[in-house]
């Protein structure tokens, strides 16, 4: 059943079409002579629900379990990163709190749940290998040589 309503806008001829009862009673599927339209609709909704579970909920639960396990196994001396991005070394662990040393002699108190991950020491520094001055000098000398034999004077 289709009903059109005019004059809903500000003087404009807007048309609102209301399809009443067609989707709820499956009359559109009945017009195609298909039986069991209620089951196909249910199967579609169940398939969408399964996809949401597999794509979103299950991976999130796995991440939560992994993070909670990591937070339970915190020990002094580990380098950690908080959810706020602060890097530091665990100084002490209480039941629900962690003391993190962010600089020599400077400790801050954090909730255990605020620890996002344990960081390997190389990653915690955020540095790549820095070449020494002698390495840079050797490379510069080699670049200045026309044939790689003698330095240009």
N, C-alpha and C positions, 0 to 999 in steps of 0.2 A: 504494500500500500504506500503510495507516494503522495505527500501533501506539500504544496508549495505555499509559502507565506511571503507576501510582498510588503514593502514599506517598512523594513526594519532599520534601514540606514537613515541618515539625516536628509530626508527628501529624495534619496536615491532609490531606485527600484531594485533592491536586493532580493534575491530568491534563495530561500532556505529549503532544501529538499530533505525531508525526513523519511527514512526508510524504516517503517515500523513493522516489527514482527518478522520480517523476512529472514534476517540472520539468526534470530533466536529460535525459530521453528524449522529452519533448514529447508524452506520452500524453494530457495534457489538451487539447492542440490537436488531436490525432488524433481525440478523441471528437467534435469539431465537424466532422469530415470536411474539414479544411483541409489543403492540402498546402503544403510549403515553410515550415513553422513555424520551422525553423532560420534561414532567411534573414530572416524578419520580426523575429526576436529580434536578429539581427546588425544589421539596419537600425535598429532602435530604439536599440541601444547606440551605433552610429555617429552617429545623430542627436543623442543626448545629448552625445557627445564633441565634435561640431561646435558645439553650443550653448555648451558650456563654453569652447571656444577663442574663439568670437566674442564672448562676453559678458565673459570675465575675462582670458584670456591675451593676446589681441591688444591691447586697450587698455593693459594694464600694460606691454607691450613698447614701445608707442608713447611712453608717459610716460617710461620709462627712457631711450629714445633721445633724447628732447627734453631731459631733465635732463642727460645726458652731454654733449650738444652745448653746452648752456648752460655747463657746468663747464669745457669746453675753451676757451670764448671769454671767460673772465673777464679783465678788465683793471682796472688801478688806477683809482680814482675812481668805480667803480660802487657803488651802494648795493645790498646783498644781505641776504637772510635765510637763516640756517642752518636745518638740520633741527630744531634745538633751540629755534628762535624768536628767536635773537639777531639784531638788526639792526645793521648797521655798514657802513662804507665800505671797499672793498678798497684796502689800502695797497701790497701787493706780492704777486706771484704766482710761486711756484716750480713745479717739476715736479709734485709731488703735494701741496703745501701752499699755503695762502693766509694772508696776514697781514691781519687785519681790524681797522680802527680803530673802536673802540666809543665812545670819548670822545676829546676832544682830547689827543693825546699818549699814549693808552692803546691798544696793539695786542695782539691775541691771535692765536695760530697755530692754524689749523684745517686739517683734511684737505680737499682739494678736493672730495671726495665728500660732505662735510657741507654744502655750499652747496645750498639747496633752490631758491632762485629769485632773480632780479634784480628789485629793487623800484624802481618809479618814485619820485622824491624826494617827491612829495606823500603817497604811501601809506606811506613809511618813517617819516614824522613821526607818523602816526596822528592827525592833528589836522584838525578842520574849521575853516572860517573863523570867527575870533573877532571879534565886533563890538567896536568901540572904545567908550570911555565916552561920547563925544559922541553916537554912534548910539543908545545905550541911553537917554541923557537926552532926546534928541529924541523917541523913541518914548514915553517915560513922559509927556512934556508933551502929546503928541497924545492919549494915552489919558485924561488928566485933563480934557480939554475936553469940555463937554457936547455942543456942536454942531460941534466941530472948529474953532471960530472963535477963542475967547479962552481963556487958561488960567484955571482956577478958583483963586480966592485965598482 
